[in-house]
Protein backbone atom coordinates (compact mmCIF):
# COMPACT_ATOMS: atom_id res chain seq x y z
CA UNK A 1 0.00 0.00 0.00
CA UNK A 2 1.43 3.36 -1.08
CA UNK A 3 1.65 6.16 1.45
CA UNK A 4 -0.49 9.07 0.31
CA UNK A 5 1.24 12.34 -0.48
CA UNK A 6 -0.13 15.76 0.39
CA UNK A 7 -0.87 19.08 -1.28
CA UNK A 8 -0.85 21.83 1.35
CA UNK A 9 -1.75 25.49 1.09
CA UNK A 10 -0.16 28.19 3.25
CA UNK A 11 -1.53 31.60 4.18
CA UNK A 12 0.59 34.47 5.51
CA UNK A 13 -1.03 36.74 8.09
CA UNK A 14 0.12 40.03 9.58
CA UNK A 15 -1.69 42.86 11.39
CA UNK A 16 -5.20 41.85 10.37
CA UNK A 17 -4.46 41.10 6.72
CA UNK A 18 -3.31 38.22 4.55
CA UNK A 19 -0.26 38.80 2.40
CA UNK A 20 1.55 37.65 -0.68
CA UNK A 21 5.24 36.91 -0.20
CA UNK A 22 8.04 37.17 -2.73
CA UNK A 23 11.53 36.42 -1.46
CA UNK A 24 10.10 37.07 2.04
CA UNK A 25 8.99 40.59 1.12
CA UNK A 26 5.30 40.95 1.96
CA UNK A 27 2.47 42.56 0.00
CA UNK A 28 -0.87 43.07 1.74
CA UNK A 29 -3.85 41.73 -0.21
CA UNK A 30 -6.92 41.57 2.03
CA UNK A 31 -8.53 40.71 5.34
CA UNK A 32 -10.37 37.52 6.28
CA UNK A 33 -13.67 38.71 4.77
CA UNK A 34 -11.88 39.57 1.52
CA UNK A 35 -10.29 36.13 1.43
CA UNK A 36 -13.62 34.36 1.88
CA UNK A 37 -15.54 36.63 -0.52
CA UNK A 38 -13.03 36.83 -3.38
CA UNK A 39 -11.65 33.31 -3.30
CA UNK A 40 -14.43 31.32 -1.67
CA UNK A 41 -11.93 30.23 0.93
CA UNK A 42 -13.49 27.35 2.74
CA UNK A 43 -14.79 25.67 -0.40
CA UNK A 44 -11.31 26.00 -1.85
CA UNK A 45 -9.94 24.05 1.09
CA UNK A 46 -11.82 21.00 -0.17
CA UNK A 47 -9.03 20.54 -2.74
CA UNK A 48 -6.09 20.41 -0.33
CA UNK A 49 -5.01 17.95 2.33
CA UNK A 50 -3.95 20.48 4.93
CA UNK A 51 -3.79 24.22 5.55
CA UNK A 52 -0.94 26.17 7.16
CA UNK A 53 -1.54 29.69 8.50
CA UNK A 54 1.50 31.65 9.63
CA UNK A 55 1.74 34.84 11.65
CA UNK A 56 4.61 36.46 9.76
CA UNK A 57 5.50 39.34 12.03
CA UNK A 58 8.83 39.39 13.79
CA UNK A 59 8.42 39.59 17.57
CA UNK A 60 4.59 39.63 17.60
CA UNK A 61 2.83 41.30 20.53
CA UNK A 62 -0.15 40.09 22.57
CA UNK A 63 -2.32 42.26 20.32
CA UNK A 64 -0.91 40.51 17.24
CA UNK A 65 -1.63 37.09 18.70
CA UNK A 66 -5.14 38.24 19.63
CA UNK A 67 -6.07 39.46 16.14
CA UNK A 68 -4.51 36.32 14.64
CA UNK A 69 -6.64 34.11 16.90
CA UNK A 70 -9.82 36.02 16.10
CA UNK A 71 -9.39 35.91 12.33
CA UNK A 72 -8.33 32.26 12.32
CA UNK A 73 -11.49 31.43 14.27
CA UNK A 74 -13.53 33.15 11.56
CA UNK A 75 -11.67 31.49 8.72
CA UNK A 76 -11.83 27.94 10.02
CA UNK A 77 -15.63 27.93 10.47
CA UNK A 78 -15.94 26.41 6.98
CA UNK A 79 -12.71 24.40 6.95
CA UNK A 80 -12.67 20.74 7.90
CA UNK A 81 -9.11 19.70 7.09
CA UNK A 82 -6.08 19.63 9.41
CA UNK A 83 -4.73 23.10 10.20
CA UNK A 84 -1.19 24.01 11.21
CA UNK A 85 -0.64 27.35 12.95
CA UNK A 86 2.75 28.98 13.40
CA UNK A 87 4.66 32.18 13.90
CA UNK A 88 6.25 33.65 17.00
CA UNK A 89 6.16 30.46 19.05
CA UNK A 90 8.75 31.09 21.75
CA UNK A 91 7.32 29.01 24.58
CA UNK A 92 4.79 26.32 25.44
CA UNK A 93 2.19 28.92 26.47
CA UNK A 94 2.01 30.36 22.95
CA UNK A 95 1.89 26.85 21.50
CA UNK A 96 -1.03 26.04 23.81
CA UNK A 97 -2.92 29.11 22.62
CA UNK A 98 -2.57 27.90 19.03
CA UNK A 99 -3.81 24.41 19.90
CA UNK A 100 -6.69 25.96 21.85
CA UNK A 101 -7.54 27.92 18.69
CA UNK A 102 -8.02 24.76 16.65
CA UNK A 103 -4.51 23.87 15.49
CA UNK A 104 -3.94 20.20 14.75
CA UNK A 105 -0.22 20.98 14.52
CA UNK A 106 2.05 23.92 15.19
CA UNK A 107 4.96 25.10 13.07
CA UNK A 108 8.20 26.32 14.60
CA UNK A 109 11.43 27.68 13.16
CA UNK A 110 13.64 29.80 15.41
CA UNK A 111 13.36 27.70 18.58
CA UNK A 112 14.63 24.68 16.64
CA UNK A 113 17.99 26.46 16.57
CA UNK A 114 18.19 28.11 19.96
CA UNK A 115 15.68 26.64 22.41
CA UNK A 116 15.09 22.96 21.81
CA UNK A 117 13.84 22.54 25.39
CA UNK A 118 10.64 24.34 24.35
CA UNK A 119 10.07 21.75 21.65
CA UNK A 120 10.51 18.86 24.07
CA UNK A 121 8.08 20.54 26.46
CA UNK A 122 5.44 20.95 23.73
CA UNK A 123 6.00 17.40 22.46
CA UNK A 124 5.55 15.95 25.94
CA UNK A 125 2.09 17.53 26.07
CA UNK A 126 0.85 17.12 22.50
CA UNK A 127 3.13 14.50 20.91
CA UNK A 128 5.91 14.70 18.33
CA UNK A 129 3.42 14.43 15.46
CA UNK A 130 1.91 17.79 16.46
CA UNK A 131 5.12 19.73 15.68
CA UNK A 132 6.37 20.75 12.23
CA UNK A 133 9.76 22.41 11.79
CA UNK A 134 10.38 24.82 8.92
CA UNK A 135 13.84 25.43 7.49
CA UNK A 136 14.17 28.67 5.47
CA UNK A 137 17.19 28.60 3.16
CA UNK A 138 18.84 30.94 0.70
CA UNK A 139 21.83 30.75 -1.66
CA UNK A 140 24.72 33.14 -1.00
CA UNK A 141 27.81 32.76 -3.20
CA UNK A 142 26.72 29.21 -4.11
CA UNK A 143 26.47 28.30 -0.44
CA UNK A 144 23.17 27.33 1.16
CA UNK A 145 22.54 29.43 4.26
CA UNK A 146 19.77 28.96 6.81
CA UNK A 147 17.73 31.81 8.26
CA UNK A 148 15.34 32.30 11.17
CA UNK A 149 13.35 35.25 12.54
CA UNK A 150 11.28 35.71 9.36
CA UNK A 151 14.37 35.39 7.20
CA UNK A 152 16.36 38.11 8.97
CA UNK A 153 18.79 36.10 11.11
CA UNK A 154 21.56 34.02 9.57
CA UNK A 155 22.07 30.76 11.45
CA UNK A 156 25.62 29.42 11.69
CA UNK A 157 24.84 25.81 10.84
CA UNK A 158 24.79 23.90 7.57
CA UNK A 159 21.63 22.37 6.16
CA UNK A 160 22.93 18.77 6.46
CA UNK A 161 23.92 19.34 10.10
CA UNK A 162 20.60 20.96 10.94
CA UNK A 163 18.73 18.07 9.30
CA UNK A 164 20.80 15.60 11.31
CA UNK A 165 19.94 17.49 14.50
CA UNK A 166 16.26 17.54 13.60
CA UNK A 167 16.27 13.80 12.94
CA UNK A 168 16.79 13.41 16.71
CA UNK A 169 14.39 16.18 17.72
CA UNK A 170 10.83 15.74 18.97
CA UNK A 171 9.04 16.78 15.79
CA UNK A 172 6.80 15.05 13.31
CA UNK A 173 7.88 16.52 9.97
CA UNK A 174 10.33 18.94 8.35
CA UNK A 175 9.50 21.66 5.80
CA UNK A 176 12.30 22.90 3.52
CA UNK A 177 11.43 26.38 2.22
CA UNK A 178 13.36 28.34 -0.41
CA UNK A 179 13.64 32.09 0.18
CA UNK A 180 15.08 32.52 -3.33
CA UNK A 181 12.09 30.82 -4.99
CA UNK A 182 9.45 32.15 -2.60
CA UNK A 183 6.54 33.61 -4.56
CA UNK A 184 8.26 33.73 -7.95
CA UNK A 185 6.27 30.89 -9.53
CA UNK A 186 9.29 29.65 -11.48
CA UNK A 187 9.41 26.18 -9.98
CA UNK A 188 10.46 24.38 -6.82
CA UNK A 189 14.14 23.96 -5.94
CA UNK A 190 14.44 20.17 -5.96
CA UNK A 191 18.25 20.26 -6.07
CA UNK A 192 18.18 21.08 -2.37
CA UNK A 193 17.09 17.49 -1.80
CA UNK A 194 20.68 16.45 -2.52
CA UNK A 195 21.44 17.75 0.98
CA UNK A 196 19.31 14.96 2.43
CA UNK A 197 21.98 12.29 2.44
CA UNK A 198 21.16 10.80 5.81
CA UNK A 199 18.14 8.91 7.07
CA UNK A 200 15.93 11.60 8.60
CA UNK A 201 13.18 9.26 9.69
CA UNK A 202 10.58 12.02 9.34
CA UNK A 203 8.39 13.19 6.44
CA UNK A 204 9.97 15.93 4.32
CA UNK A 205 7.83 18.64 2.71
CA UNK A 206 9.08 21.23 0.26
CA UNK A 207 7.97 24.81 -0.35
CA UNK A 208 8.81 27.84 -2.47
CA UNK A 209 8.36 28.50 -6.18
CA UNK A 210 5.23 26.59 -7.21
CA UNK A 211 3.38 28.53 -9.89
CA UNK A 212 1.50 25.92 -11.90
CA UNK A 213 0.19 22.35 -11.49
CA UNK A 214 3.25 20.80 -13.10
CA UNK A 215 5.47 22.21 -10.36
CA UNK A 216 3.47 20.44 -7.66
CA UNK A 217 3.41 17.13 -9.51
CA UNK A 218 7.13 17.20 -10.27
CA UNK A 219 7.95 17.75 -6.61
CA UNK A 220 5.52 15.09 -5.44
CA UNK A 221 7.13 12.60 -7.82
CA UNK A 222 10.30 12.67 -5.73
CA UNK A 223 10.66 9.70 -3.40
CA UNK A 224 12.15 12.03 -0.78
CA UNK A 225 9.07 14.26 -0.65
CA UNK A 226 5.92 13.52 1.34
CA UNK A 227 4.15 16.73 0.46
CA UNK A 228 4.41 20.06 -1.31
CA UNK A 229 3.30 23.45 0.01
CA UNK A 230 2.30 26.52 -1.95
CA UNK A 231 1.38 29.98 -0.73
CA UNK A 232 0.65 31.39 -4.18
CA UNK A 233 -2.74 33.08 -3.65
CA UNK A 234 -3.47 34.14 -7.20
CA UNK A 235 -2.26 31.01 -8.99
CA UNK A 236 -3.73 28.39 -6.71
CA UNK A 237 -6.98 29.72 -5.31
CA UNK A 238 -10.24 29.73 -7.20
CA UNK A 239 -10.07 26.66 -9.46
CA UNK A 240 -6.27 26.50 -9.25
CA UNK A 241 -5.97 23.99 -6.43
CA UNK A 242 -8.63 21.72 -7.94
CA UNK A 243 -6.82 21.75 -11.29
CA UNK A 244 -3.47 21.07 -9.61
CA UNK A 245 -4.88 18.11 -7.69
CA UNK A 246 -6.55 16.61 -10.75
CA UNK A 247 -3.35 17.07 -12.76
CA UNK A 248 -1.34 15.23 -10.09
CA UNK A 249 -3.87 12.38 -9.94
CA UNK A 250 -3.62 11.97 -13.71
CA UNK A 251 0.15 11.68 -13.26
CA UNK A 252 -0.53 8.77 -10.84
CA UNK A 253 0.66 10.74 -7.80
CA UNK A 254 -0.74 8.88 -4.75
CA UNK A 255 -3.08 11.51 -3.35
CA UNK A 256 -6.32 11.09 -1.45
CA UNK A 257 -9.27 11.29 -3.84
CA UNK A 258 -12.09 13.44 -2.46
Rosetta blueprint (number, residue, H / E / L):
1 X L
2 X L
3 X L
4 X L
5 X E
6 X E
7 X E
8 X E
9 X E
10 X E
11 X E
12 X E
13 X E
14 X E
15 X L
16 X L
17 X E
18 X E
19 X E
20 X E
21 X E
22 X E
23 X L
24 X L
25 X E
26 X E
27 X E
28 X E
29 X E
30 X E
31 X L
32 X H
33 X H
34 X H
35 X H
36 X H
37 X H
38 X H
39 X H
40 X L
41 X L
42 X L
43 X L
44 X H
45 X H
46 X H
47 X H
48 X L
49 X L
50 X E
51 X E
52 X E
53 X E
54 X E
55 X E
56 X L
57 X L
58 X L
59 X L
60 X L
61 X L
62 X H
63 X H
64 X H
65 X H
66 X H
67 X H
68 X H
69 X H
70 X H
71 X H
72 X H
73 X H
74 X H
75 X H
76 X H
77 X H
78 X H
79 X L
80 X L
81 X L
82 X E
83 X E
84 X E
85 X E
86 X E
87 X L
88 X L
89 X L
90 X L
91 X L
92 X H
93 X H
94 X H
95 X H
96 X H
97 X H
98 X H
99 X H
100 X H
101 X L
102 X L
103 X L
104 X L
105 X E
106 X E
107 X E
108 X E
109 X L
110 X L
111 X H
112 X H
113 X H
114 X H
115 X L
116 X H
117 X H
118 X H
119 X H
120 X H
121 X H
122 X H
123 X H
124 X H
125 X H
126 X H
127 X L
128 X H
129 X H
130 X H
131 X E
132 X E
133 X E
134 X E
135 X E
136 X E
137 X E
138 X E
139 X E
140 X E
141 X L
142 X L
143 X E
144 X E
145 X E
146 X E
147 X E
148 X E
149 X L
150 X L
151 X L
152 X L
153 X E
154 X E
155 X E
156 X L
157 X L
158 X L
159 X H
160 X H
161 X H
162 X H
163 X H
164 X H
165 X H
166 X H
167 X H
168 X L
169 X L
170 X L
171 X L
172 X L
173 X E
174 X E
175 X E
176 X E
177 X E
178 X E
179 X L
180 X L
181 X L
182 X L
183 X L
184 X L
185 X L
186 X L
187 X L
188 X L
189 X L
190 X L
191 X H
192 X H
193 X H
194 X H
195 X H
196 X L
197 X L
198 X L
199 X L
200 X L
201 X L
202 X L
203 X E
204 X E
205 X E
206 X E
207 X E
208 X L
209 X L
210 X L
211 X L
212 X L
213 X H
214 X H
215 X H
216 X H
217 X H
218 X H
219 X H
220 X H
221 X L
222 X L
223 X L
224 X L
225 X L
226 X L
227 X E
228 X E
229 X E
230 X E
231 X L
232 X L
233 X H
234 X H
235 X H
236 X H
237 X L
238 X L
239 X L
240 X H
241 X H
242 X H
243 X H
244 X H
245 X H
246 X H
247 X H
248 X H
249 X H
250 X H
251 X L
252 X L
253 X L
254 X L
255 X E
256 X L
257 X L
258 X L
